[in-house]
Every structure is written in structure tokens, then in C-alpha cells.
Amino acid sequence: MAKSPKAVALGNALRRSRMGEGVTLREFAVRIGRDPAMLSRWETGDRIPKPEQAAQILSTLGVAGTQYEEVMSLVHSAGEAYWVATSAAERRQQFSAYLEYEETASTIYAVAPLTVPALLRTTDYAAAAGDDITAHNADRRAVITGPRPVGMVALIGQAVLHQQFGGPTVTAGQLRRLLELTQLPNVALRVVPFGAAWNPLLDGAFHLIESEKLPTAVFIETRRSMLLLHRPDDVQSYRLAVNDTERQSLDPRESARLIWQILQRVEQPSLN
């Protein structure tokens, strides 16, 4: 059975706790009397430790209080098929898993009907859209522009290009950024135009992320929660949704032309 994203998040939490104490995996395995190979599998999410095993690890590392409770909550639910994050603690855990997916992705499929996907946003647009602007979040964009960029297919609704977050200057900057990104060989930006037939884009935004290290997963975010799906039948349903949306979208060259036309109207209102 493929490891679950929640098991991966649990493993990451255990590994970070150990590394925070500056102890190697082998040294720590000896300290707690465990097989280093099994400890490694727990930290990668390939295996899920029993509650008493996780409790021993955390107690030995001096993890207590809220952090202890959050990690133990992952232990008790790591094998669940669905991961719905509703509390602040769960959202933090899930966002950490999401970042792991971004960093290890082979291809990211972003379906966005109303706003620019996070990895394609300018800092000004992100701030106007209410993002948490931190150095770490800004660095996330390096996954598609860095030295080893991941592939990204962005399927956006035409309405995205008309949103006036932050006013015309911010909008123009964002549109120029999208045009720059269309020149990257690893980014396919496609617009679903007004008047297209019904397509899954109209159901709402989601990300489908493929990774060579992690199970393919679908992330669906709302204002107060995030749903993470990884069962093969669920993933396949969203793969089909991506395919259906692509069939209703403009090709990358036509999409770039439309973005440029809208940019001209934003920068020269007299053209409207």
C-alpha cells in the first residue's frame, strides 16, 4: 500500500524533532533501542509507528505540550484515506505536507477559476490577495524558476486576468509576470476563455501534484479548511478533470496573446 500524505507529514514531524536535537538517526536509534532501518521508515512515512512507539520518540526528544499533542494526533489518524484539516493545528500540518509536495514534485497541475495560482503570483498581487507574505512563502516560487524547476500546468479562467487586486498597477505587474512565465519551458499556462463549454474549472480550484517520492495527491482548499485526497480512484477523477479542462482551454500561444491584449487594456484604459 502506498504511503499516505498524513504518514509523510508524521514522518517529517518526527525527523524534524530528532534533527532539532542535533542527533543522527543511527545514534538516536541506539538511544531508544530501535532498529535504525525501522526508524528510517517511520521518518519517511513508509511505516506508521504505534502510539507507544511515537510517544517514546517524542518523550526522549523532550517534545511536550501542544507540539506533542499535534504529532500524536497524526499518529492516531495517519492511516485514514482522507485528510480534512479544520483546526489551526491540522492546517499547519497539512500546509507542511503541501510544501513537501511542492518541493519534491515532478509536475504540478493548478486549476484556478478566479485567482492566479500561488506559485505564479507577484509579491504585490499576493499581498493584495491576502497571502501570508514571508520570506519562506516568497521562496516557494523558486520551485518553478530555480535551477531544478518542476513542471507546471496552470489552467486558469479568463476571469483571473480581469481581477483588479490592488488596482491597475498591481494587475499590470501580475499580467506581465504571467507573460514572462509563458516563456519558461517547464510552465504551460493555458486560459479557459469566457464562453467555453462546461468544464471542471467551474467546480472550483484544486491542485494535483505528481511526485517521484510521494503518492500523487489532490489538494482542495477553502477559506477554513483543506481537503487532501490520495486514493487512486479520487486521483484518477481529478486527472480526468484536468484533461477535460485542457480540452476547453486555449493553447499556450493563444493564452499568451490573450494575456497581452488584456494587459494593453489595463495599461491604456483609453483602449477599452
Residue pairs with C-beta under 8 A, 6 or more apart in sequence:
2 215
2 230
3 44
3 45
3 46
3 214
3 215
4 45
4 78
4 79
4 80
4 81
4 83
4 215
4 230
5 83
5 97
5 101
5 214
5 215
5 217
5 228
5 230
6 74
6 77
6 78
6 79
6 80
6 83
6 97
6 228
7 45
7 46
7 47
7 48
7 78
7 79
8 44
8 45
8 97
8 100
8 214
9 45
9 74
9 93
9 94
9 96
9 97
9 100
10 42
10 45
10 48
10 54
10 71
10 74
10 75
10 78
11 42
11 43
11 44
11 45
11 46
12 43
12 45
12 96
12 97
12 100
13 70
13 71
13 74
13 93
13 96
14 42
14 43
14 49
14 54
14 57
14 58
14 71
15 43
17 57
17 58
17 61
17 63
17 67
17 71
18 25
18 28
18 43
18 57
18 61
20 61
21 61
21 62
23 31
25 36
25 39
25 40
25 43
26 36
28 39
28 60
29 35
29 36
29 39
30 36
31 60
32 39
32 56
32 57
32 60
34 53
38 47
41 47
42 48
42 49
42 53
42 54
42 57
48 75
48 78
48 79
49 57
49 75
50 75
51 72
51 75
51 76
54 71
54 72
54 75
55 72
58 64
58 68
58 71
58 72
63 71
66 89
70 89
70 92
70 93
73 89
73 90
74 93
81 230
81 231
82 227
82 228
82 229
82 231
83 94
83 227
83 228
83 230
84 90
84 225
84 226
84 227
84 228
85 91
85 93
85 94
85 225
85 226
85 227
85 228
86 224
86 225
91 225
91 226
94 226
94 228
95 226
97 228
98 219
98 226
98 228
99 140
100 214
101 209
101 211
101 214
101 217
101 219
102 108
102 119
102 140
102 143
102 150
102 209
103 143
104 211
104 212
104 213
104 214
105 143
105 150
105 151
105 209
105 210
105 211
106 150
106 151
106 210
106 211
106 212
107 150
107 151
107 152
107 153
107 209
107 210
108 119
108 143
108 144
108 150
108 151
108 152
108 153
108 207
108 208
108 209
108 210
109 152
109 153
109 155
109 207
109 208
109 209
109 210
109 242
110 117
110 119
110 120
110 152
110 153
110 154
110 155
110 156
110 205
110 207
111 155
111 200
111 201
111 205
111 206
111 207
111 208
111 241
111 242
111 245
112 154
112 155
112 156
112 157
112 160
112 201
112 205
113 156
113 157
113 159
113 160
113 192
113 201
113 202
113 204
113 205
114 157
114 159
114 160
114 163
114 205
115 129
115 160
115 163
115 165
115 205
116 125
116 129
116 156
116 160
116 174
116 178
117 154
117 156
117 207
118 126
118 131
118 140
119 140
119 141
119 143
119 144
119 152
120 141
120 144
120 154
120 177
120 178
120 181
120 189
121 129
121 131
121 141
121 174
121 177
122 170
122 173
122 174
122 177
123 133
123 138
124 166
124 169
124 170
124 173
124 174
125 165
125 166
125 170
125 171
125 173
125 174
125 177
126 133
126 137
127 133
127 166
128 165
128 166
128 170
129 165
131 137
143 149
143 150
144 150
144 152
144 181
144 184
144 186
144 187
145 184
149 184
149 186
150 186
151 186
151 187
151 188
152 186
152 187
152 188
153 188
153 190
153 242
153 246
154 187
154 188
154 189
154 190
155 190
155 192
155 201
155 242
155 245
155 246
155 249
156 189
156 190
156 191
156 192
157 191
157 192
157 201
158 191
158 192
158 193
158 194
158 258
159 194
160 191
161 175
161 178
161 191
161 258
161 259
161 262
162 262
163 171
164 171
165 171
165 174
168 266
168 267
168 269
171 266
172 263
172 266
172 267
175 259
175 262
175 263
175 266
176 263
178 189
178 259
179 256
179 259
179 260
179 263
181 187
181 189
182 189
182 252
182 255
182 256
182 259
188 252
189 252
189 255
189 256
190 246
190 249
190 250
190 251
190 252
190 255
191 249
191 250
191 254
191 255
191 258
191 259
192 199
192 201
192 245
192 248
192 249
192 250
193 249
193 250
193 258
196 248
196 249
197 248
199 244
199 245
199 247
199 248
200 241
200 242
200 244
200 245
201 245
201 248
203 241
204 220
205 220
205 221
206 218
206 219
206 220
206 238
206 241
207 218
207 219
208 216
208 217
208 218
208 235
208 238
208 239
208 242
209 216
209 217
209 218
209 219
210 216
215 230
216 230
216 235
217 228
217 229
217 230
217 235
218 228
218 229
218 230
218 234
218 235
218 238
219 226
219 227
219 228
220 226
220 227
220 228
220 229
221 227
229 235
229 238
249 255
250 258
264 271
265 271
265 272
